[in-house]
């Protein structure tokens, strides 16, 4: 006699263990028990009522602008934030930067513009290490982001001295200056990692020059201030020669360079000054100005007045 698989073979009674139906029900129960409940948001994780009530104008994210560096990053050492960068990113000016420009203590120390540049630069950088021309480019770009391209200035004709009140200088036209390569090459110009080399016409000296940065300019200003306090004559150009000359015909001794800076012939000094002005990376802040009175055309440099950062 066949025994039901659900009966105990010894007693013939139904097994006390689970049946097939019980197993199916158990499987369903396990599946139900293992299903993950829908996720619930922990208290405080969602937007609070205070955040939801923040007006749109307080959610404003400061936009940024890309600035062309006159140096194209070529004269910065490896590891510098601007090394080989043709452009850098700056933030638009805000009320924070206006506070910097209005700070009497910063203005008195002469560091308000440096603090402004540091504040708007996205990259963390030592402002004193920046080349003068790159600082100028950032300064002009920052002013444009804050107050636009119109800059009202008073100009005077260099020929007839007629004044032009409230001349509108368009800052969007400020661009990297273009060197006179024909003149530079005539004097043996050759670029170097820090600046350039040039041959002076009178002495025939082959001079290696480096481009000055903000720290160098600060040193020059301090030297002039100390000379003035000591009632000594000005020597800005000679001091600048000492700073920018790296080597003379293979000689890098600083004492020798200092003596040469003081005693070089006037013709050599003139060529050295002009070569630096032509070769240094900078922005061209000049225009061809046509006088409304005498109709003469002259190159005029942009005057830097309080209106530049405090327009009416």
C-alpha positions in Angstrom: 0.0 0.0 0.0 1.4 3.3 -1.0 2.0 5.8 1.7 1.1 9.4 1.2 4.2 11.5 1.2 2.6 13.7 3.7 1.9 10.8 6.1 4.3 9.4 8.6 5.5 6.0 7.4 5.3 4.5 10.9 1.9 5.9 12.1 0.0 6.7 8.9 -0.9 10.0 10.4 -0.3 13.3 8.6 3.2 14.7 9.2 3.4 17.5 11.7 5.9 19.4 9.5 5.0 21.9 6.8 3.1 20.8 3.7 3.8 21.9 0.1 1.1 24.5 0.5 2.7 25.6 3.8 6.1 25.9 2.0 4.7 28.1 -0.7 3.0 30.3 1.8 6.3 30.5 3.8 8.2 31.5 0.7 5.8 34.3 0.0 6.0 35.4 3.5 9.8 35.5 3.4 9.7 37.5 0.2 7.4 40.0 1.7 9.5 40.2 4.8 12.7 40.9 2.8 11.2 43.6 0.6 12.8 47.0 1.5 10.3 49.6 2.6 10.2 52.8 0.6 12.9 55.2 1.7 11.9 57.8 4.1 13.5 61.2 4.4 15.3 61.7 7.7 14.1 64.6 9.8 15.7 67.9 8.7 17.1 66.5 5.4 14.6 68.2 3.1 14.6 71.9 2.3 13.6 73.8 5.4 10.9 76.4 5.3 13.6 79.0 5.8 15.6 77.8 2.8 12.4 77.6 0.7 11.6 81.2 1.6 15.0 82.6 0.4 14.3 85.1 -2.3 15.9 84.5 -5.7 18.1 87.6 -5.6 19.9 86.1 -2.5 20.6 82.9 -4.5 22.6 85.0 -7.0 25.9 83.3 -7.9 28.7 85.7 -8.8 29.6 85.2 -12.5 33.2 85.0 -13.7 35.2 86.4 -16.6 38.3 85.2 -18.4 41.2 87.7 -18.7 43.9 87.4 -21.4 47.3 87.7 -19.7 49.8 89.9 -21.7 52.6 87.6 -20.6 50.7 84.5 -21.7 52.2 82.9 -18.5 55.5 82.5 -20.2 57.7 84.3 -17.6 56.5 82.5 -14.5 58.4 79.6 -13.0 57.0 76.1 -12.8 54.7 75.7 -9.9 53.4 79.3 -10.1 49.6 79.4 -10.5 50.0 81.5 -13.8 52.8 79.3 -15.3 52.1 79.0 -19.1 48.5 80.2 -18.6 47.3 82.5 -21.5 44.1 83.3 -19.6 43.0 83.4 -15.9 39.6 83.5 -14.4 38.3 86.4 -12.2 35.1 87.0 -10.3 32.9 90.0 -10.9 33.4 92.8 -8.5 30.9 93.0 -5.6 30.2 95.1 -2.6 33.1 93.3 -0.9 35.5 94.7 -3.4 34.0 98.2 -3.0 34.8 98.0 0.7 38.4 97.2 -0.2 38.6 100.2 -2.5 37.0 102.4 0.2 39.3 101.3 3.0 41.3 104.3 4.2 44.0 102.1 5.8 44.5 100.1 2.6 44.6 103.3 0.5 47.1 104.9 2.9 49.4 101.9 2.6 49.0 101.9 -1.2 47.8 98.3 -1.3 44.1 98.7 -2.1 44.5 97.7 -5.8 46.6 94.6 -4.8 43.9 93.5 -2.3 41.3 94.0 -5.0 43.2 91.9 -7.5 43.7 89.2 -4.9 40.0 89.2 -4.0 38.8 88.8 -7.6 41.3 86.1 -8.8 39.8 82.6 -8.7 43.4 81.1 -8.4 45.1 81.6 -5.1 48.2 83.6 -6.0 50.8 85.9 -4.4 50.0 89.3 -5.9 53.6 90.5 -5.4 54.8 87.7 -7.8 52.6 88.9 -10.7 54.2 90.8 -13.6 53.2 94.5 -13.7 51.5 94.1 -17.1 49.4 91.1 -16.0 48.3 93.1 -12.9 47.2 96.0 -15.2 45.2 93.6 -17.3 43.4 92.1 -14.3 42.8 95.6 -12.9 41.1 96.9 -16.1 39.0 93.7 -16.4 37.9 93.9 -12.8 36.8 97.5 -13.3 34.8 96.6 -16.4 33.0 93.8 -14.5 32.1 96.3 -11.7 31.2 99.5 -13.6 31.2 98.8 -17.3 33.5 100.0 -20.1 32.8 103.8 -20.0 35.5 105.8 -18.2 35.1 109.5 -18.2 38.4 111.5 -18.2 39.6 115.0 -18.8 42.2 115.2 -21.6 44.5 118.0 -22.6 45.9 118.3 -26.1 49.7 117.9 -26.0 50.0 120.3 -28.9 47.7 123.3 -28.2 46.8 122.5 -24.5 43.1 122.7 -25.2 41.1 120.7 -22.7 38.5 118.1 -23.5 36.2 117.7 -20.5 34.5 114.3 -19.8 36.1 112.4 -22.7 34.7 108.9 -22.8 37.4 106.3 -22.8 36.2 102.9 -23.9 37.9 100.3 -21.7 36.8 97.5 -24.0 39.5 98.7 -26.5 42.3 98.1 -24.0 44.4 95.2 -25.4 47.8 93.7 -25.1 50.5 96.0 -26.5 52.3 95.1 -29.6 56.1 95.4 -29.5 58.1 97.0 -32.3 59.9 93.8 -33.3 61.8 95.4 -36.1 63.5 97.8 -33.7 64.1 95.1 -31.1 65.7 92.7 -33.6 68.0 95.5 -34.8 69.5 95.5 -31.3 69.9 91.7 -31.1 66.7 91.0 -29.1 66.4 87.4 -27.9 63.6 86.2 -25.5 64.7 84.3 -22.4 62.6 82.4 -19.8 62.6 85.4 -17.5 62.8 88.3 -20.0 65.1 89.0 -22.9 68.7 89.7 -24.0 69.8 92.8 -26.0 73.1 94.3 -27.2 73.8 97.9 -26.2 75.2 100.0 -29.0 77.9 102.1 -27.2 79.6 99.5 -25.0 78.6 96.5 -27.0 77.6 94.8 -23.7 75.2 91.8 -24.0 72.7 92.5 -21.3 70.2 89.9 -19.9 67.0 91.5 -18.5 64.2 90.2 -16.4 60.7 91.6 -16.3 59.8 93.2 -13.0 56.9 92.1 -10.8 54.9 93.7 -8.0 57.4 93.0 -5.3 60.1 94.7 -7.4 57.9 97.7 -8.0 57.3 97.9 -4.2 61.0 97.9 -3.5 61.6 100.7 -6.0 58.9 102.8 -4.4 60.4 102.2 -1.0 63.9 103.2 -2.3 62.5 106.5 -3.7 60.6 107.2 -0.4 63.8 106.6 1.6 65.9 108.8 -0.8 63.3 111.6 -0.5 63.4 111.4 3.4 67.2 111.6 3.2 67.0 114.7 0.9 68.8 112.8 -1.9 68.1 113.2 -5.6 65.8 110.8 -7.5 67.4 107.8 -9.1 64.3 105.8 -10.2 65.8 104.8 -13.6 69.1 103.8 -12.2 67.5 101.7 -9.4 65.3 100.1 -12.0 68.3 99.1 -14.1 69.8 97.5 -11.0 66.7 95.5 -10.4 66.1 94.3 -14.0 69.6 93.6 -15.2 70.4 89.9 -14.5 73.7 89.6 -16.4 76.2 91.7 -18.4 78.2 89.8 -21.0 78.3 86.7 -18.8 78.9 88.5 -15.5 76.2 88.3 -12.8 78.0 89.9 -9.9 75.5 92.4 -8.3 78.2 94.9 -7.4 79.5 95.0 -11.0 75.9 95.4 -12.3 75.2 98.2 -9.9 78.3 100.1 -11.1 77.4 99.6 -14.7 73.8 100.8 -14.1 75.3 104.1 -12.8 78.0 104.6 -15.4 76.6 103.3 -18.7 76.6 105.8 -21.5 73.4 107.8 -22.0 72.9 106.2 -25.5 73.0 102.7 -23.9 70.6 103.7 -21.1 68.2 105.1 -23.7 68.3 101.8 -25.7 67.8 99.8 -22.5 64.8 101.8 -21.4 63.2 101.6 -24.8 63.8 97.9 -25.2 62.2 97.3 -21.8 59.2 99.4 -22.7 58.8 97.6 -26.0 59.4 94.0 -24.8 57.6 93.9 -21.5 54.2 92.2 -21.6 51.6 94.8 -20.8 48.3 96.3 -21.9 48.2 99.3 -24.2 46.4 102.0 -22.4 46.9 104.7 -25.0 44.9 106.1 -27.9 45.3 108.3 -30.9 43.6 111.4 -29.8 42.4 114.0 -32.3 42.1 117.5 -30.8 38.8 119.2 -31.6 40.5 122.6 -31.5 43.8 122.3 -33.5 42.8 119.0 -35.2 46.3 117.5 -34.4 46.6 113.8 -33.8 48.6 112.7 -30.8 49.2 109.5 -28.8 47.8 110.0 -25.3 48.1 107.7 -22.3 45.0 107.0 -20.3 45.1 109.0 -17.1 44.4 107.1 -13.9 42.1 109.1 -11.7 39.7 108.4 -8.9 37.0 108.1 -11.5 38.5 104.8 -12.6 37.2 102.9 -9.5 34.8 105.5 -8.2 32.7 106.6 -11.2 29.9 109.0 -10.6 
